[in-house]
């Protein structure tokens, strides 16, 4: 069997909580602060989960870790999913030291223990640890061969997370994983994902920097800005320039199409997709063939 060398933190990390099939589910997206009770889906791994009461979660932009923290308390839960796994993969991953950041890692104290299909592990936190945190983890193999891991961090002697983490990991709902093409297609509720958000595109090349922003207000209005700047150096000295423009209109979603009706009477249509970005080992939102980041809207609700 091929040795597993993947680590907890660099892999796709997802929040783990109660799954409630009766509620509408939202595909996880970067930069969104999910409130208690939000049901989330990771289609590519076939996982459904819900943000529990008194907890919030966010997948930071450019990161792979969906972090969950309780409101008003010091604790953190991080969960990893690994596709095409088996019990041996789980044992190997839970037997390896794992980095939390550049200055801190968690080191297994003993081999993982398995009882009734649930794997558990205790860790020592080594390195920078000003809050005197202790670490533990659970692992479980889903019926779809997706392995999930809950990493739990809390102050020593608080002892809040082990019971909570076990309840979370036992309540995950598994289904058949979808391909990258399916995950980026019409199964995503783009209206729910983009309403009240800002789509931002950035590109830098040969001294030219381009930024485009589309603020999608909840009332159906939108504002669009684009700006560019450039710098160059030559025999005549340094040169820099900057320009900016802005427009408004109305927007609506139909399937995976976004339709823009500009105030000058013109219309535009773009195809939305959610794709894997190999060079960054992460998933992203695309408008036609350009990657745009789904950010917090600071212009309108």
DAMO-V320170 format. One record per residue. N is the residue number from 1. RES is the residue in one small letter. PHI is phi as a letter, one per 20 degrees, with the letter a starting at -180 (999 if undefined). PSI is psi in degrees with one decimal (999 if undefined). D_LAST is the distance of its C-alpha to the last C-alpha in whole Angstrom. Layout:
n;res;phi;psi;d_last
N;RES;PHI;PSI;D_LAST
N;RES;PHI;PSI;D_LAST
This chain:
n;res;phi;psi;d_last
1;x;999;136.8;52
2;x;f;133.4;50
3;x;f;135.6;49
4;x;e;124.9;45
5;x;d;3.8;44
6;x;f;151.9;40
7;x;d;158.9;38
8;x;g;-57.5;36
9;x;f;-42.9;33
10;x;f;-14.8;33
11;x;f;173.8;33
12;x;f;125.0;30
13;x;d;136.7;29
14;x;c;157.5;27
15;x;f;144.4;26
16;x;d;133.0;28
17;x;a;-167.6;28
18;x;f;137.2;29
19;x;d;129.0;28
20;x;c;106.0;28
21;x;f;-20.9;28
22;x;f;-20.4;27
23;x;e;154.2;24
24;x;f;139.7;22
25;x;d;149.7;22
26;x;d;130.6;19
27;x;f;131.6;21
28;x;g;136.0;20
29;x;c;143.0;18
30;x;f;149.8;18
31;x;n;3.0;15
32;x;d;131.1;14
33;x;e;110.5;14
34;x;e;131.4;16
35;x;e;164.6;16
36;x;g;137.3;20
37;x;n;-7.6;21
38;x;f;125.9;19
39;x;e;131.1;22
40;x;c;152.4;22
41;x;c;141.3;24
42;x;d;92.8;26
43;x;f;-38.2;28
44;x;f;-18.5;30
45;x;d;-5.1;31
46;x;m;49.5;31
47;x;c;135.9;30
48;x;c;137.2;28
49;x;b;164.1;26
50;x;c;138.7;24
51;x;f;122.4;23
52;x;f;168.9;25
53;x;f;135.9;24
54;x;m;15.9;24
55;x;c;151.1;23
56;x;c;159.9;20
57;x;b;149.4;20
58;x;b;139.2;19
59;x;e;103.6;20
60;x;f;150.0;20
61;x;g;133.3;20
62;x;m;2.1;23
63;x;d;168.0;25
64;x;d;-0.7;26
65;x;d;116.9;26
66;x;e;110.6;24
67;x;e;133.3;24
68;x;d;130.7;24
69;x;c;144.2;25
70;x;f;149.2;25
71;x;f;120.0;23
72;x;n;10.2;26
73;x;c;160.9;28
74;x;e;107.1;30
75;x;a;161.7;30
76;x;b;141.9;29
77;x;c;132.3;29
78;x;c;135.1;29
79;x;c;137.9;30
80;x;d;145.5;32
81;x;c;135.0;33
82;x;c;120.1;36
83;x;f;161.9;37
84;x;l;50.6;41
85;x;d;173.0;42
86;x;b;-178.5;45
87;x;f;-35.3;46
88;x;f;-38.9;48
89;x;g;-42.9;44
90;x;f;-45.5;43
91;x;f;-42.5;46
92;x;f;-45.1;46
93;x;f;-39.5;42
94;x;e;-2.5;43
95;x;d;1.0;46
96;x;d;145.6;45
97;x;f;146.5;43
98;x;c;131.8;40
99;x;f;136.3;38
100;x;e;-36.8;35
101;x;b;-168.0;34
102;x;f;-17.8;37
103;x;d;-1.3;38
104;x;c;141.9;38
105;x;b;161.3;40
106;x;d;136.0;41
107;x;c;128.3;44
108;x;f;140.3;46
109;x;e;-36.9;48
110;x;b;172.2;50
111;x;f;150.1;50
112;x;f;150.5;47
113;x;d;137.1;48
114;x;d;125.9;48
115;x;c;117.8;48
116;x;m;34.4;47
117;x;n;-0.3;45
118;x;d;122.1;43
119;x;e;142.8;43
120;x;c;154.4;43
121;x;b;144.1;43
122;x;d;139.5;44
123;x;c;156.7;43
124;x;d;130.8;44
125;x;e;118.1;41
126;x;d;141.8;43
127;x;o;-146.6;42
128;x;f;113.0;39
129;x;b;63.9;38
130;x;f;-23.6;38
131;x;e;5.3;36
132;x;l;52.2;39
133;x;e;149.8;38
134;x;d;155.7;39
135;x;c;143.9;38
136;x;b;170.4;39
137;x;b;153.9;38
138;x;c;149.6;39
139;x;c;147.3;39
140;x;b;141.3;39
141;x;d;123.3;40
142;x;f;165.5;38
143;x;f;-18.8;40
144;x;e;13.6;39
145;x;m;19.5;40
146;x;e;125.7;37
147;x;e;136.3;38
148;x;c;145.6;35
149;x;c;131.1;35
150;x;d;118.5;34
151;x;d;126.3;34
152;x;d;130.0;34
153;x;c;128.6;34
154;x;b;161.9;35
155;x;f;147.3;37
156;x;g;139.3;41
157;x;m;-2.0;42
158;x;f;-45.1;38
159;x;l;42.5;39
160;x;e;-32.9;36
161;x;e;-32.8;35
162;x;g;-48.3;38
163;x;f;-40.1;38
164;x;f;-44.2;34
165;x;f;-39.0;34
166;x;f;-39.9;37
167;x;f;-42.5;35
168;x;f;-53.1;32
169;x;f;-27.5;34
170;x;f;-19.5;37
171;x;e;2.6;34
172;x;f;141.6;32
173;x;d;130.9;32
174;x;d;147.8;34
175;x;b;177.9;34
176;x;f;125.1;35
177;x;f;145.3;33
178;x;e;151.6;32
179;x;f;166.2;33
180;x;g;-39.0;31
181;x;f;-41.9;31
182;x;f;-40.2;30
183;x;f;-27.5;27
184;x;e;5.4;25
185;x;e;-145.6;26
186;x;f;-5.4;25
187;x;f;-13.6;25
188;x;e;133.5;21
189;x;e;88.1;18
190;x;f;-31.1;16
191;x;f;-44.0;14
192;x;f;-38.0;13
193;x;f;-34.8;13
194;x;d;-18.9;11
195;x;f;126.9;8
196;x;m;13.3;5
197;x;d;173.6;8
198;x;c;126.2;10
199;x;e;129.0;14
200;x;c;131.9;16
201;x;d;135.8;20
202;x;c;140.3;23
203;x;b;136.0;26
204;x;c;127.0;29
205;x;b;131.6;33
206;x;l;43.0;36
207;x;n;-3.6;34
208;x;d;129.8;31
209;x;d;126.9;28
210;x;c;132.5;25
211;x;c;130.4;21
212;x;c;138.2;19
213;x;c;135.8;15
214;x;c;107.7;13
215;x;e;110.8;9
216;x;e;94.5;8
217;x;f;150.1;5
218;x;f;-22.9;6
219;x;e;6.4;8
220;x;n;-6.1;10
221;x;e;159.0;10
222;x;b;155.3;11
223;x;c;139.9;12
224;x;c;135.3;15
225;x;c;147.0;17
226;x;c;146.0;20
227;x;b;152.5;23
228;x;b;149.3;26
229;x;b;152.7;29
230;x;b;150.3;32
231;x;c;142.9;35
232;x;b;154.8;39
233;x;c;140.1;42
234;x;b;-163.5;46
235;x;f;-27.3;49
236;x;e;2.9;47
237;x;o;-176.8;45
238;x;f;148.5;41
239;x;c;137.6;39
240;x;c;152.0;35
241;x;b;161.2;32
242;x;b;139.0;29
243;x;b;156.2;27
244;x;b;145.5;23
245;x;b;159.3;22
246;x;b;146.5;18
247;x;b;162.7;18
248;x;c;168.7;15
249;x;r;-157.6;15
250;x;c;150.7;14
251;x;c;153.4;14
252;x;b;157.4;15
253;x;d;136.9;17
254;x;c;104.6;21
255;x;m;-119.4;22
256;x;d;27.3;22
257;x;d;134.5;21
258;x;d;127.3;18
259;x;d;127.8;19
260;x;d;125.4;18
261;x;d;104.5;19
262;x;f;152.4;19
263;x;f;-17.5;20
264;x;e;4.1;23
265;x;n;-12.1;24
266;x;e;162.2;24
267;x;c;148.9;23
268;x;c;153.0;23
269;x;b;135.2;23
270;x;c;152.2;22
271;x;e;130.2;23
272;x;e;140.6;21
273;x;b;158.1;23
274;x;d;111.0;23
275;x;c;156.0;26
276;x;e;135.0;29
277;x;d;97.1;29
278;x;g;-38.5;33
279;x;f;-22.5;33
280;x;d;-0.7;30
281;x;l;50.9;31
282;x;b;169.6;27
283;x;d;150.6;25
284;x;b;162.0;22
285;x;e;133.1;20
286;x;c;137.9;22
287;x;d;109.6;21
288;x;l;-120.2;25
289;x;d;13.9;27
290;x;d;137.2;25
291;x;e;126.6;23
292;x;d;143.5;19
293;x;e;136.0;17
294;x;e;102.2;14
295;x;d;167.8;12
296;x;f;136.6;10
297;x;e;117.8;7
298;x;d;7.7;8
299;x;d;-42.8;7
300;x;b;160.8;4
301;x;e;999;0
